Amino acid sequence: MEIFSHSVVDGYFKDAIGHRGKDFIKDKMPSRSFHIGWKNVPEKTQSLALLFIDHDAIPVCGFSWIHWTVANIDPTLGELPENASIDMRLLEGVNSWASGIVPSEWKLDRDDATAYGGCAPPDKEHCYTVKMFALDTKLNLSRGFYLNEMINQMQGHTLDCATLRALYKTQ
């Protein structure tokens, strides 16, 4: 399986999908999700799961920042267009913008943080990781699920996994 994104240019995510963009939830969280496409999905794939995470956030907040989790993506779609988190009915999990350690002026409640929460590196350019998993089942999750719930249900059901990495600038 291969994944690709029209929102990545020369190794960098476009400004629109992060804090230099124009789309926000409650004037806090960047909300314009990036385009993601896939091909060569294994034949027995029943659903796809997506994880968008920032491991470069560990020195800043003490953990890898979860920006977006999506389960039960229809593999026959071939892509999620830019802004799919807002424009499509996706089964999304909660992101780190609802974390208990986020300063109150930036923190969102669980419902608002159950969506794409875009790039906003506070200290330096960060490298972001997109992982797409081809699964032989649909996951039994509800809107607002936690990443660990998705990972636990994927155990023994992953047919393939593809990774895309791209950078986002602070300024």
C-alpha positions in Angstrom: 0.0 0.0 0.0 1.2 3.5 -0.7 -0.1 6.9 0.6 0.5 10.4 -0.8 -0.7 13.9 -0.2 -1.3 16.8 -2.5 -1.0 19.0 0.6 2.7 18.2 0.8 5.0 20.3 -1.4 8.8 19.8 -1.4 8.5 17.8 1.9 6.4 20.5 3.7 2.7 20.6 4.6 1.0 23.6 3.0 0.4 26.5 5.3 -3.4 26.0 5.1 -3.4 22.8 7.2 -1.8 24.4 10.3 -1.6 27.6 12.4 -0.6 29.7 9.4 -3.9 28.8 7.7 -7.3 30.5 7.9 -9.6 27.7 9.3 -9.9 27.2 13.0 -12.2 25.7 15.6 -13.1 28.3 18.3 -10.2 30.5 17.0 -7.8 28.0 18.6 -7.2 24.8 16.7 -6.3 24.7 13.0 -9.1 22.7 11.4 -8.3 22.3 7.7 -7.2 18.7 7.3 -4.8 17.7 4.6 -5.4 15.7 1.5 -4.5 12.0 1.8 -4.6 9.5 -1.0 -3.9 5.8 -1.2 -3.3 3.0 -3.8 -2.4 -0.6 -3.9 -4.5 -1.5 -0.9 -4.5 -5.2 0.0 -7.3 -7.2 -1.6 -9.1 -8.2 1.7 -9.1 -4.7 3.1 -12.4 -3.8 4.8 -11.5 -0.5 6.2 -8.6 2.0 6.7 -7.4 3.7 9.8 -5.4 6.9 9.9 -3.1 8.4 12.5 -1.5 11.8 12.3 1.0 12.4 15.1 3.9 14.7 16.0 6.7 13.0 17.9 8.8 16.2 17.9 6.3 17.5 20.5 7.8 15.3 23.2 10.4 17.9 24.4 7.7 20.5 24.4 4.8 18.7 26.2 6.2 15.4 27.3 4.3 13.2 24.8 3.7 12.6 21.1 0.9 15.0 20.1 -2.1 13.3 18.4 -3.4 15.6 15.7 -5.9 13.3 14.0 -7.2 9.8 14.2 -9.8 8.4 11.8 -11.3 4.9 11.7 -13.4 2.9 9.3 -12.4 4.8 6.2 -13.8 3.3 3.0 -10.8 1.9 1.1 -12.6 2.3 -2.2 -12.7 6.1 -1.9 -9.0 6.3 -2.9 -8.5 9.6 -1.0 -9.8 12.0 1.5 -9.8 15.5 0.1 -8.4 18.6 1.9 -10.8 19.6 4.7 -12.5 16.2 4.9 -12.5 16.5 8.7 -15.1 19.2 8.3 -16.7 18.4 5.0 -17.2 14.6 5.3 -18.8 12.3 7.9 -15.8 10.6 9.3 -15.4 8.4 12.4 -12.9 10.6 14.2 -11.1 10.2 17.5 -10.2 12.9 20.1 -6.9 14.7 19.6 -4.4 16.2 22.0 -6.0 19.6 21.9 -8.3 18.3 24.7 -5.3 17.2 26.8 -5.3 18.1 30.5 -1.9 19.8 30.2 -2.9 22.2 27.4 -3.0 25.8 28.8 -6.6 26.8 29.4 -6.5 29.5 26.8 -5.8 26.9 24.1 -7.6 23.8 25.5 -10.7 22.5 23.8 -13.4 20.2 25.2 -13.5 16.6 24.0 -16.3 17.3 21.5 -14.5 20.2 19.8 -11.2 18.2 19.8 -12.9 15.2 18.0 -11.6 16.4 14.6 -8.5 17.3 12.8 -6.3 19.5 15.0 -3.6 21.0 12.7 0.0 21.7 13.0 1.1 24.4 15.4 4.7 23.7 16.4 5.6 26.2 19.1 9.4 25.9 19.3 10.9 24.8 15.9 10.0 23.1 12.6 8.4 19.7 13.4 8.3 16.5 11.4 4.8 15.0 11.3 4.0 11.3 10.7 0.9 10.1 8.9 0.2 6.4 9.2 -2.5 4.6 7.2 -3.4 1.1 8.2 -5.3 -1.4 5.9 -7.5 -3.6 8.1 -9.4 -6.8 7.5 -12.3 -5.6 9.6 -14.2 -2.5 10.6 -13.5 -1.2 14.1 -16.2 -1.0 16.8 -15.5 2.6 17.9 -17.7 5.6 18.5 -17.0 9.2 17.7 -14.5 10.7 20.1 -12.6 7.4 20.6 -9.1 7.5 22.1 -6.0 6.4 20.1 -5.3 3.5 22.4 -8.8 2.1 21.7 -8.2 2.2 18.0 -4.7 0.6 18.4 -6.1 -2.2 20.7 -8.9 -3.0 18.2 -6.4 -3.1 15.2 -4.4 -5.8 16.9 -4.4 -8.9 14.6 -6.3 -7.1 11.9 -3.6 -5.1 10.1 -2.9 -6.2 6.6 -0.5 -3.4 5.6 0.7 -0.1 6.8 2.1 2.9 4.9 3.8 6.0 6.3 4.3 9.6 5.1 6.4 12.2 6.8 6.4 15.9 6.2 7.5 19.0 7.9 5.6 22.2 9.1 7.4 25.5 9.8 6.8 27.5 12.9 6.8 30.9 11.1 
